[in-house]
Amino acid sequence: MKFCSECGQGVTARVPDGDTHSRFVCDHCQTIHYQNPRIVAGCLAVHGQQVLLCRRAIEPRRGYWTLPAGFMENGETTEEAALRETWEEARARLQQQELYMLFNLPHINQVYMFFRGDLADLDFSAGEESLEVRLFHEHEIPWDELAFPTIGKTLKQYFIDRQVQTFPIRIRDILYRPGQTRR
Amino acid sequence: MKFCSECGQGVTARVPDGDTHSRFVCDHCQTIHYQNPRIVAGCLAVHGQQVLLCRRAIEPRRGYWTLPAGFMENGETTEEAALRETWEEARARLQQQELYMLFNLPHINQVYMFFRGDLADLDFSAGEESLEVRLFHEHEIPWDELAFPTIGKTLKQYFIDRQVQTFPIRIRDILYRPGQTRR
C-alpha cells in the first residue's frame, strides 16, 4: 500500500497511538488502513470411495491438483463460499456438507476452511479455472502433484477418518519455518 | 474506496473481465482491489461455574458487556488472535482452550470464532478497551446489556452444553433480515 484509498495522498507505515501493530496511516485524512487475514473456503466432495479433485488452469500452481477452494467474498457465509467455489471450479454440487478442516496459515495471512460432503450427482465438469476435474480413489491420488500443503493434509486426514466413519472438525496450524521452501 | 492504494489514481467499481463480483478497479495501473470478510476471534473464559465478561470502554456499544474478542491480525493463528484479544481486553490468560462457536455474519462481512477455555488464574483486570472485567454466574448475566448478538448466543449455548459437559464446535449463521434493527 502506497496511497490512501480515501483521499489519494501518500501513506506511511507506523504504529498509531494506542495500537500495538504497524499500520498504513494517512497523515492527510487520518485514515488508518487495517490489513487482515483472508478466508479460503472449499470442499472435499465425496462420491462413494472417491474424492473430487480439480487440476488448476491458473497460477499459482497451474497444472497441479487441488480441492475446489478460493477466497471467501463479502456477503456470504463460509459454507456458501465453499459451495460457490466448488460450483465455479468443478461445476459440482454437494449435499449434507459439514465443516471438516480448518487450517491456520499465519505466514501467508490465510485461514482455510474445507467442508466435507457428498456429491449431489455426477454432473460435474471443469470450470474456467480448472483444466480437468475428476474422481480419484485413494490409491490414485497424485500425491506429488497436489497444489498446496492444505490439500494433501486434508486428503490424508480424510482417508484416516473414513476408516472409522467419524469426521470431527480438525484444526491444524501450518507454520512456515525459515529454510523450508514456501508454497 | 475512492483511490488506488498502489498508484493514487481514482478507482471505479465494476466487474472485471472473467470475474463475477464488482470490484474497485484502477484503470491507470490495472490493480484490482479485492475486499474480503474479516475474522473476529475471542474467548469464553470459564472459572468453575462462572464466565468472564468485559464492559466495553469503546464504541460501538460502549458500556455494554462482551466476551473479549477483536479482529484477527496478519501473522497469527485464530487461536493466537483469541488469546491476544483476551489478554488485551481482560488481562486474562486461558488454558486448554478449544474452538467452540463459529458465527457467520454475512451482512457485516465477519466470521466470529470463540474459543472456550479455563482461566489460568484469577489475576485478570480491565485492559485499555474495557471499563470493567468480572466473573458472572449464569443467573447474573446482564442479558439486556450484552454488546452483540454473538455474545448472548454463545453464552446461552454454553449454559446448555455445560449441563452435559459436552462442547462440540457449533456453527451458526446470523442473518440480517430487512426490518430488523441492525447491531
Chai-1 contact restraints between the chains, C-beta under 6 A:
chainA,res_idxA,chainB,res_idxB,connection_type,confidence,min_distance_angstrom,max_distance_angstrom,comment,restraint_id
A,M1,B,S5,contact,1.0,0.0,6.0,A-B,restraint_1
A,K2,B,E6,contact,1.0,0.0,6.0,A-B,restraint_2
A,F3,B,F3,contact,1.0,0.0,6.0,A-B,restraint_3
A,F3,B,S5,contact,1.0,0.0,6.0,A-B,restraint_4
A,F3,B,G8,contact,1.0,0.0,6.0,A-B,restraint_5
A,S5,B,M1,contact,1.0,0.0,6.0,A-B,restraint_6
A,S5,B,F3,contact,1.0,0.0,6.0,A-B,restraint_7
A,S5,B,S5,contact,1.0,0.0,6.0,A-B,restraint_8
A,E6,B,K2,contact,1.0,0.0,6.0,A-B,restraint_9
A,G8,B,F3,contact,1.0,0.0,6.0,A-B,restraint_10
A,G8,B,G8,contact,1.0,0.0,6.0,A-B,restraint_11
A,H21,B,E73,contact,1.0,0.0,6.0,A-B,restraint_12
A,Q35,B,N74,contact,1.0,0.0,6.0,A-B,restraint_13
A,N36,B,R38,contact,1.0,0.0,6.0,A-B,restraint_14
A,N36,B,F71,contact,1.0,0.0,6.0,A-B,restraint_15
A,P37,B,M72,contact,1.0,0.0,6.0,A-B,restraint_16
A,P37,B,N74,contact,1.0,0.0,6.0,A-B,restraint_17
A,R38,B,N36,contact,1.0,0.0,6.0,A-B,restraint_18
A,F71,B,N36,contact,1.0,0.0,6.0,A-B,restraint_19
A,M72,B,P37,contact,1.0,0.0,6.0,A-B,restraint_20
A,E73,B,H21,contact,1.0,0.0,6.0,A-B,restraint_21
A,N74,B,Q35,contact,1.0,0.0,6.0,A-B,restraint_22
A,N74,B,P37,contact,1.0,0.0,6.0,A-B,restraint_23
A,N74,B,N109,contact,1.0,0.0,6.0,A-B,restraint_24
A,G75,B,P106,contact,1.0,0.0,6.0,A-B,restraint_25
A,E76,B,P106,contact,1.0,0.0,6.0,A-B,restraint_26
A,T77,B,N104,contact,1.0,0.0,6.0,A-B,restraint_27
A,T77,B,P106,contact,1.0,0.0,6.0,A-B,restraint_28
A,T77,B,D173,contact,1.0,0.0,6.0,A-B,restraint_29
A,T78,B,N104,contact,1.0,0.0,6.0,A-B,restraint_30
A,N104,B,T77,contact,1.0,0.0,6.0,A-B,restraint_31
A,N104,B,T78,contact,1.0,0.0,6.0,A-B,restraint_32
A,P106,B,G75,contact,1.0,0.0,6.0,A-B,restraint_33
A,P106,B,E76,contact,1.0,0.0,6.0,A-B,restraint_34
A,P106,B,T77,contact,1.0,0.0,6.0,A-B,restraint_35
A,N109,B,N74,contact,1.0,0.0,6.0,A-B,restraint_36
A,I169,B,I169,contact,1.0,0.0,6.0,A-B,restraint_37
A,D173,B,T77,contact,1.0,0.0,6.0,A-B,restraint_38
